[in-house]
Amino acid sequence: MSNDSNYLYHKPSNILRLSERQIYRTKSRVEREGINGILHNSRGTKRARWLTQDVKDRIAQLYNTKYKGFNITHVTEYLNTEEKIKISKNHLGKFFSREDFIP
């Protein structure tokens, strides 16, 4: 890149607090896709860790029966390995701390 093109990406990167590479990639996406190129590609898609109410009910049932007395770390490990319910320790902790969760 020449000095002019370097400056072209440097100033917007400082203003937007993005790297010059991010500015370059966003510019390329806008040229290809139009104004929608600014939007994040995963916008509107369901998150991979999103839990249905059935799964939440199953977690609560397992926590109150099979894994009663387990701490969050152990419950997470057993849910991931034995029950094939993929959930992080942080997400499970948030789930347990919710008002509507009844242990």
N, C-alpha and C positions, 0 to 999 in steps of 0.2 A: 504494500500500500504506500501511496505517496504521502507527503506531509499534509497536503490538503485533505485527503480522505481520512487520515489519522485524526485531524482536528475535527472533521465532520462527525466522527463517532465519540471523540473525547468529551466535547461539551455536553451533548445530550446524556452521556453516561453519568457525568457529575450531577446534572440537574435531576435526573430520574433515580440516581443512586443505584445504577445497574452497571455491570461491566461493559466494556466496549464490545466484547463478544456477544453479549445479550442484545445490545442495540443492533449490531450487525444482523443477528439471526431474526430479530423482530422485524427489521426493515425488509429482509428477504421474504418473510412470511406475509407481510402486508402487500408486497409487490405481487406475490403469487395468489393470495386469497382475498385481497381487499381489506376493508376495515375489520372484518372478522378475524384476520390474522393476529390482531392484538389480543384477542381473548385466549385464555389458557385452553389447551387442547382437551383437557379432561373435564372442562366445565359442563355440568349437566349430567355427567355419568355418576352412577351409584358407586360409592366408595367400596373397596374390596372388603373392608372390615365392618361394613354395615351389618348390624344384627337384626334379624326379624324378631317379632314378638315371641314366636315359637321357640327360637333359640334362647332368648332371654329367659323364658319360662323354664326351659330345660336346664339352663345354668343354675337358676335359683333352686330348682328341684334337686339337682345333684349336690349343690352346696349344702342344702339342708338335710340330705340323707347320706349318700355315699361318701361325700367329702366333708362331713360335719367335723369341726375341730381343726381343719386344715387352715394354714395361713394362705394369704393371697398368692404367694410365690408357688406353693405346692399345688394349689387349686389350678393355677394357670398351667403348670407343667402337665398335670393329669388331664385337663381339658384338651390341651394341644395333642398329647400323645395317645391317651387311652380313648377319649371321646371324639377325637378328630374335629374339635371345635377350635378354630384358629382365632385366638384372642390374645392381646398383650396384657402384661401385668398392670400397666397403667390404665388401660381401657377397662379391665375388670375391676380395678379399684374405684374408678369413676362410677361404674355400674353399681357396685356395692354401696357407695356413699349416697346414691340418689334417694330422695324422700320416699319414692314408691316401692323401693326394695325392702321386702320384709324377710329378715333372716329366720 
